[in-house]
Every structure is written in C-alpha cells, then in structure tokens.
C-alpha cells in the first residue's frame, strides 16, 4: 500500500516543507558527486553515530566536520540512495504541507527538527555503542505523520493498492497501519536488519503525538475531517496525472 497523494487542500504556502525537500535533494546531489571513499567519510562525519554521542569514541580529526551532538540535525539531510530519498520526500510532499499550514512556518520547523532529534535518540538509546551511522529524514517525517494522524485522521489518502489500483483510504487507517508495521518490524527478530532504523520511525511518530499539543495553535482543531471524499475505490480519470489530481 503506497500513498501517492491526499485530498486535503489548504489555503497556505508550505514554504518550509518545500525548503526542506529542496535541502534534502541538494545534499543528496552533493553526496552523489563525492567519490566512494569521501562519500563514506561524509556519512560518518554528518550521520548520527550512537557511540560518538554516548561513549568516548571520537572520529579522526581529519574526518570530523561538526560536533557529535550536531549530527542529530545534520543526519536528517543525508540519504543512502535515490529510493531512500524518494520515499522520504514522497511522504513529506503528501503530509507535511497540511501540518505546516496548521502549525505555522516557524513552529513547524521547530516541530520537525525536534521530532527528528527524538527519533535519532530513540534509535541510539537502543544500542549506545553502535558505530553504524544513521542518516535520513524519515525520523523527522515520522513526527509529521504523528501530527497528521491527530489533526486530519479523516482526510482521504490516495494509495496504490494491488490489484485494485488507486484506492481512497482515511488517513487514520493509512498512518495507523504504517505505524503498526514499523512497530512490528522493530520488535521482530529481523526488524533491525536491512539497514532500516525502525525504532527511529516509532520514536519520531510518538514524539509527533506528544509534541503536537505544545505547537498547535488554539484555534486549530484535532480530528478535523479534512476536505477529502469518503472512502471509496476510484478508477483513475484519464485527465488525472500519475500521482492523482493536483491540489
């Protein structure tokens, strides 16, 4: 079940969301220009390595670019491949704009970064001696998903589901299933394999739920219906683009 778009239009300009997407793309293009050896050094220098935060381990001074604590932020903008980047940016594009418009630009940026830090620390606390760098925006985006879950649970999300094609599903179902899968993968025997930081996703989502009350303006309601249509299976109109109708 792959989300492709939502039917939840808004009246604002999500400039922070666009800027974050642009920043991740630019950083990835920079990574792609680096030779293999330098690319790996960049991941260790700017990715979050738990042992650098919680033990006496230190990077070689010739590699270190920022203090260890700063990698909690810099790691959010690095990605391990085009699919990694594309998947994260797709979720950002679908869900972050509504959350930004609801919270406001400055609050949304602070919320996003705090969720990313909470996600990284969740993963790091599980193995403080790990020397494997964690990179990617998925922890911070997970926090955005948690906020969307509370703000727009009844909004319609268009997902690609075999064999039915494009299906409209309430956000509470899409995001609830997504969180359950992350949790199950995290606790399963194989959940820590494959290079996916499932517990960062879980921690980011829970952080989004917990932090939202401190960032949500008083006039913004919880559990809004959104503007989407009710759950239905929809046949793609010939006039629709590959990602559904644009908002």
C-alpha positions, 0 to 999 in steps of 0.5 A: 500500500503506497500513498501517492497523494491526499485530498486535503487542500489548504489555503497556505504556502508550505514554504518550509516543507518545500525548503526542506525537500529542496535541502534534502535533494541538494545534499543528496546531489552533493553526496552523489558527486563525492567519490566512494571513499569521501562519500563514506567519510561524509556519512560518518562525519554528518550521520548520527553515530550512537557511540560518538554521542554516548561513549568516548569514541571520537572520529579522526580529526581529519574526518570530523566536520561538526560536533557529535551532538550536531549530527542529530540535525545534520543526519536528517539531510543525508540519504543512502540512495535515490529510493531512500530519498524518494520515499522520504520526500514522497511522504513529506510532499503528501503530509507535511504541507497540511501540518505546516499550514496548521502549525505555522512556518516557524513552529513547524520547523521547530516541530520537525527538527525536534521530532527528528532529534527524538527519533535519532535518540530513540534509535541510539538509546537502543544500542549506545555503542553502535558505530553504524551511522544513521542518516535520513529524514524519515525520523523527522517525517515520522513526527509529521505523520504523528501530527497528521494522524491527530489533526486530519485522521479523516482526510482521504489518502490516495494509495496504490493498492494491488490489484485494485489500483488507486484506492481512497483510504482515511488517513487514520487507517493509512498512518495507523497501519504504517505505524503498526508495521514499523512497530512490528518490524522493530520488535521482530527478530529481523526488524533491525536488519536491512539497514532500516532504523525502525525504532527511529520511525516509532520514536519520531511518530510518538514524539509527533503525538506528544509534541503536537499539543505544545505547537498547535495553535488554539484555534486549530482543531484535532480530528478535523475531517479534512476536505477529502471524499469518503472512502471509496475505490476510484478508477483513475480519470484519464485527465488525472496525472500519475500521482492523482489530481493536483491540489 
